[in-house]
Amino acid sequence: MEITTQQLSAYNGTDPSKPIYVAVKGRVFDVTTGKSFYGPGGAYAMFAGRDASRALAKMSKNEEDITSSLDGLTEKEIGVLNDWETKFVAKYPVVATLVN
């Protein structure tokens, strides 16, 4: 299944009848089982319904970093992102591919 950034935004945890999705490197993960982290009020709620690739790479919760853009990341940051991706793959099901 493919999903657009706009469609992804509907899965941000504010509608309890919908799952919570977070995208990492173009893959959309169903993180609903991590609702305490990604749901409203959670430590990573700002990533819900969005592509968090850059923010994860930079270990940032800043609004400007919550994007799919990997432009200008250091080799170390790419490594951090790859580690996050591995954690997501191990913990959450991939439900879609993000398309723009």
Salt bridges, closest charged atoms under 4 A:
GLU63 OE2 - ARG50 NH2 2.72
ASP65 OD1 - ARG54 NE 3.93
GLU77 OE2 - LYS58 NZ 3.54
GLU85 OE1 - LYS25 NZ 2.98
GLU85 OE2 - ARG27 NH2 2.92
